[in-house]
């Protein structure tokens, strides 16, 4: 009985430590309500779209909230040859996408959403496909805050109801 109690206690302690050791990926709603400490960045709702067969590029999305003015300046991952922060914008009626060479500004206390059709993380030269139900891990680098490791769920994007 003592052995079973000890194993249960150790398991609970391990789970608690594992949860504390990872950066919190909170929902965008929680990010809006939470105060972020100056010099830190909070990550919420990280996910990546599954890649179709043979695709060598993939998109990842999340919400970042900085405690003080900062800038997302880089992304690194073992999943791909390179990763960049991209923006999508309309120019002369044409949608274009490109690398944000100067990074993505993160105004203090304002959630900045990287989402399909907008700013996003582009993984290029994928070594393996991003498979629905998997996890994509990458590291975000900021101008001021320390690097943050992110573990994003690979999943289909939510279906948007066009009859609202």
N, C-alpha and C positions, 0 to 999 in steps of 0.2 A: 504494500500500500504506500509506504514511504517512497519507494522507487517510482511508482506511478505519479505521485504528487510532485516529486522532483522533476520528472520529465515534463509534466504539464507546466510547471512553473518555468522551466528552462525554455520550453516552446513559446510560452507567452512573452517571456523576456526577449527572445530572439525576434519575434514578430514586432514587438515594440521598438527594438533597436533598428530593425530594418526599415520600419516606417519613418523613424526619426532621421535615419541616415540619408534619405533621398530628398531632393528638393521637392517641396510641395507643389503638385500640379493641381491647382484649385480651379473651380469653375469660374467663368467670366463674371458671373453674378457675385461670387465671393470676392473676386479681385476688385470689383467696383466698391464693395463695402469695406474692404480691409485697408488699413493703413500700412504702407510699405516703408520700412526703415530707410532713412537716407543712405545712399551708397550701395543699395541692394536693388535687385530686380526680381519680381515675382513672375513665375510662369504658370499659365492656366490653359486648360483645354488643348493640350498638345495632341495632334493626330496627323497621320500621313495617308494619302490616297494610295490604294493598291495599284500596282503598275500592270498594264496589260502585257501579254506574252511578248517577250523580246524587247520591251521598252527599256532604254538605258537612262531615262530621266524620271524623276519623281518629285512630287510636291508635298511639302509639309506645312502645317498651319498651327498657330497658337496665339495666345494673348499675352502680351508683356506689359507689366506695370512697374515703372521705376520709382524708387523712393525720392530720387533727386534727378535733375536733368542728366540724361545719359544718351548713349547711342549704341545700337547693335552694330558691330563692325565686322563680325566674322562668324562662320559656322564651319565646324570640322566634323568628320565622321569616317569611320572605317568602312562604311557601307558603299561608298562611292569614291571615284577619283577626285571629285571636288564638290564643294557645296557653297552656295552663294545666297545672299539675300537679294531677291528680285522684286521689282515693282511692275505692275501692269497698269497701263494708262491708254486713254484714247487720244490720238493725235491725227487731226484732219480726217476724222471718221474711220481711222484704222486703229485697231487694238495693237499695242506693242508691248513687249516685255524686255526688261533689261536689268543688268546687275546694278545695284545701288553702290557704286564705288566708294562713296563717302559714308556709307552705312545708313541705318534707319534711325532717325531721331526718336527719342523716348522722353517726352515732356514729363516732368515730375507729377506723379499721382494720376496720370491719365492713361487708362488702358489703351494699348495700341494692338489692334487685332490684325494678324496675318491670316488671310482667308482666301478661298478660291475666288478668282477674278480680281484680286487685289494684291497687295504685298504678300510675299510668301517666301519660304525657303525652298530652293531648287537644288536637288541632289542630281549630279551629272556623272555619267559613267558608272552607273550602278553595277556592282559586282554580282548581285543576285536580285531577283525581283522582290518588290515589297508585296507581301502576301497578306490578304485579309485575315485578321486575327493575330497577326504577328506584332512585333515591337521594333521600332526604328530608334536607335540611340544616336544622339549627336551632342556636340558641345557648342554652346553659344558663347561668343567672346564679345565683351562690352568695352567701351572706351574707358569707363571708370570702375564699374562693378567687377567683381571677380568672375571667372568663367562659371557657367552653369551647365551641368550635364542634364540632358533631357531624354526621357524614355517615352516616345510617342506611340500610341496605339495605331496600328495600321487598320483602317476601316473605310467602308464606303461613306461618301458624304451623305448628310441627311437629305432626304427628299423634300423639296420645297413644294408646298401645295399652291398651285397657281390660281385657285378659286377662292382666295381670301377677299 
